[in-house]
Amino acid sequence: MLHALIAATEAAGIWTVQSGVFPENTAGLAPHARAGFRVIGTRERVGRHHGVWRDVLLIERRSPIIT
């Protein structure tokens, strides 16, 4: 599904795709890393999960074919 999203955004001429993932969600971060996403920062206390405010990693992928 992630590869389909990337293909669709590149076909539409979109250069950058961003996402947010909880830092300890290694199962969620791994496929993003394999698809070329990188961590660009941490948004502190931005996501609420089970009543607790949590940090979220901001990750992005910039297309190598869109200039």
N, C-alpha and C positions, 0 to 999 in steps of 0.2 A: 504494500500500500504506500509506503514511503517513497519507493522508486516511482510509482505512478504519479504521486504528487509532484515530485521533482521534474519528471518529464512534462507534466501539464504546465507547470510554472515556466519552465524553459521555453516551451512552445508558445506561451503567451508573452514571452519577452521579459519575464520577471527575473531580476538579477539576484535578489537576496530573499531567502526564506528564513524566518525566525521561529523559535519555539521556546517554551519554558518547561523545565523538568526539575523535580525535587532532587537535590544533590545525591541522596542515597539510593535513588532509583537507577541502579547500574543496569538493570534489564532494559530500561527505557533509553538510557544514554548510549548503550553499545550499538544498537542499529543506526542511531543518528550519526555516531562517529564513523561507522563503516560507510555511510552515505555521504560523508564529507562535511558533516557539521562540526563546528568547534565551539568551545565555551568562550564567550566574550565578556561575561561578567556574572555577578550575583546580585539579584534583587532581594534585599533583606526584608524579611517579614511581610511578604506580599501575597502568599497563598495560605489560605486557611484550610486545615485538614483535621478532621475530628476535633474541632474547637480550638486548635492550637495554631497560632500564626507561624508560618514556615518560610524559610528562604527558598528561592527558586533560581536555578541556573538559567541564564539567558544564553541560548545557543543559536548559531546561525550557519547557513550555508550560502556561499556566493557562487554563482554559476561560472564555471570556467569557459562557457561558450557564449555567454551574453556579454557584450562589451559596451 
